[in-house]
Amino acid sequence: MSTLVASNELQSIISNASEYAQRYKNNDAAKREINALFAEFDNELKVVTQSPFVNQKPALVSDIDALKSQLNSAVERLLSAHDEKAKYAFEFDGTYYDIKSFLYLYRIQYLQWLSGLRDSAKFQLPFSGNLNAKTSDFEKWNAVFKPEDPKLAKEMKDLGKLNTKLYKAANQVNDAEGKRKESYYQRIEARYGSKINGSLDDIAKIAVPAYEAALAKEKAALSTMRDIAATFSAAMNELTTYVDTAVVAARAQSHKETNQANIILISVTIGAIVLSAVIGIAISLSITRPLQQAVEASLKMTAELRNPGGQQSQ
């Protein structure tokens, strides 16, 4: 019996569980892979526990079964925590962000966009940035971030309304000439600058604490799972080492018994050959001795007939 393949792979994944959880944007894929590994491990564990070599280790097998259940529950808790955290994470322009880091990025890009619009008004130049609200950063964000929290959903909706008005005003700045161009821009700063920043602050007040709570929950679940996994791994190693040792010992005993059987077989064979020879000789003697005696008696009788009375021939 070799070391369990599925348990090794399972332990390897557990030891890198944080990276493993981050690798999946769709938790269903993670759950399917983990469940498949547990099913494969269950089959292997069943083979081990049905082996006659584990009869002396019932307590260890029972411990492993209990630890496996605990480990399965711990993995489920980790994935559940990751589910919560994933509600506040998404892909934007090919990069995966959590809500906290994205809001920081969004503010920077918004200020850069606003700065470009201001320079175009100041220097009487066409604006080179995006003027289409439907392809704005907000709309791309809104397409991938769908909050379940009603308050957060409302804040996103309010920001969307402000974003539409902002882009409408930006087009007016771009179309205007002379002093009106700069005047329109100043109106944007007065009407929307503080409102958009305030809306982003309101979103952060709801989303960031929720994200950080989910992150803390995920770390706690990961720590618990690793503790269970360490105990589980030690128990599995003890069992597989025991089974491997028992198999080697059984093979050695079987080899010894085979050698003894061969010696007995050879002895019996030699004995049979000797016995056959003895029987052959006995049979041969039982035939030839009477025959020889009969010949001698016949010869004697013939001599007597030729020389009756015991007279010697002249």
Secondary structure, DSSP 8 states (H G I E B T S, - for coil): ----HHHHHHHHHHHTHHHHHHT-SSHHHHHHHHHHHHHHHHHHHHHHHTSGGGTT-HHHHHHHHHHHHHHHHHHHHHHHHHHHHHTTEEEETTEEEEHHHHHHHHHHHHHHHHHHHHHHHHTT----S---GGGSHHHHHHHH----SHHHHHHHHHHHHHHHHHHHHHHHHHH--THHHHHHHHHHIIIIIHHHHHHHHHHHHHHHHHHHHHHHHHHHHHHHHHHHHHHHHHHHHHHHHHHHHHHHHHHHHHHHHHHHHHHHHHHHHHHHHHHHHHHHHHHHHHHHHHHHHHHHHHHHHHHHHHSGGG----
